[in-house]
């Protein structure tokens, strides 16, 4: 079956089983953000000359031709990674694949890097089993029932 990824809609207290860990959805998102920030720190850590990541970014985006906008992405594989979701009120795990994308942009503002940059996050899920759509009764069933009530 072809993967049908859709934006994951979860409550913060829903549980995700991913990479041999059980996490509430809100904790899963925080862990992703923290991992992303650690990767950014690592990227700029080598030969840092005791500069903070922000200072290193500022030095990177200043060029003789002006200031550069810098965007850093962290994407999971396109095919996704195995995961399971236990939603509040559900009595079974929903198996499938999860795909993530995190982006942060560093935009220069004046003589400093804009520190209000936010991490944009997209989390998608593709269930192993397609969603079952409840087959509603025929529209004629209501009409038949009404006729039977009258007679």
C-alpha positions, -999 to +999 in steps of 0.1 A: +000+000+000+012+035-009+019+057+021-007+084+025+009+110+048-013+136+064-006+162+090-007+145+124-034+158+146-029+148+182-037+160+217-007+169+238-015+139+261-017+113+233+011+088+234+036+081+206+058+050+205+089+060+184+125+048+184+119+024+213+105+052+235+070+061+248+064+098+249+034+121+252+029+140+220+040+173+236+072+156+249+078+141+215+076+176+199+099+190+226+124+162+221+125+169+183+131+206+189+159+199+214+176+174+191+174+200+163+189+227+185+217+203+196+225+196+159+227+233+152+250+238+182+271+209+171+273+224+136+287+257+149+307+242+179+338+231+160+365+257+163+341+281+180+369+303+195+347+306+226+319+323+206+282+315+212+262+299+185+244+332+179+277+351+175+289+324+151+257+327+131+261+364+129+296+361+116+284+335+091+257+357+076+277+389+073+294+389+039+312+415+019+280+415-003+256+421+025+237+400+049+225+365+042+194+349+054+202+314+067+177+286+069+185+252+084+163+221+079+161+188+096+140+162+077+133+126+084+134+102+055+106+107+029+093+071+035+089+079+072+099+060+102+079+033+121+057+047+149+026+039+169+000+063+184-023+058+213-049+084+212-069+095+243-101+075+245-088+048+221-084+012+231-057+003+206-025+015+191-025+030+156+005+017+137+021+035+108+049+058+098+058+092+110+076+119+090+090+151+105+104+184+091+119+212+112+130+245+099+146+275+115+155+307+098+181+332+111+174+366+097+198+395+103+182+425+119+204+456+123+237+446+137+226+413+153+210+381+143+173+382+150+170+360+181+132+356+179+136+329+152+111+301+158+114+265+148+086+256+124+077+219+128+056+197+105+047+162+117+029+138+093+015+103+099+007+075+075-014+047+091-005+011+081-043+004+078-064+029+059-090+048+079-122+029+080-151+050+069-183+041+086-209+032+060-240+051+070-273+036+063-289+044+030-307+078+029-338+058+020-337+040+054-348+072+072-376+076+048-387+039+052-386+043+090-407+074+088-433+057+066-434+027+090-440+051+119-469+067+102-486+035+092 
